[in-house]
């Protein structure tokens, strides 16, 4: 089973930026989809963003326009660039790899796009006000 290792979390002031990395032990191109989830204290883990094998990206409304997912197939790494961070972005962020699926749509907007099979251990992101 592939190992996913996240890095790049930390403490940042509101309005600041962080870039998370997710390094896979195998080829990320073998996965239909990769994504990021987050879990804040006392809350359920929630989907944040996904990138599909063909390059399509999907974002939760709460991060759209502020977060950007990308991948480097040669490095087997997926990135999450987080800009204009807000205190409500504080959470443990988890990288996920798996199959395409789990879509849910509202009008013309669709979300999800990933059914995770593997998870990283998580990296803490704390945004101070």
DAPE-V62947 format. One record per helix or strand of 2 or more residues. SS is the DSSP state (alpha for helix, beta for strand). FROM is the first residue (numbers start at 1). TO is the last residue. If there is no record, write none. Layout:
<<SS	FROM	TO> <SS	FROM	TO>>
This chain:
<<beta	4	7> <beta	10	13> <beta	18	24> <alpha	28	30> <beta	33	39> <beta	46	52> <beta	57	59> <beta	67	72> <alpha	73	75> <beta	77	82> <alpha	87	89> <beta	91	99> <beta	104	106> <beta	109	111> <beta	115	119> <beta	123	128>>
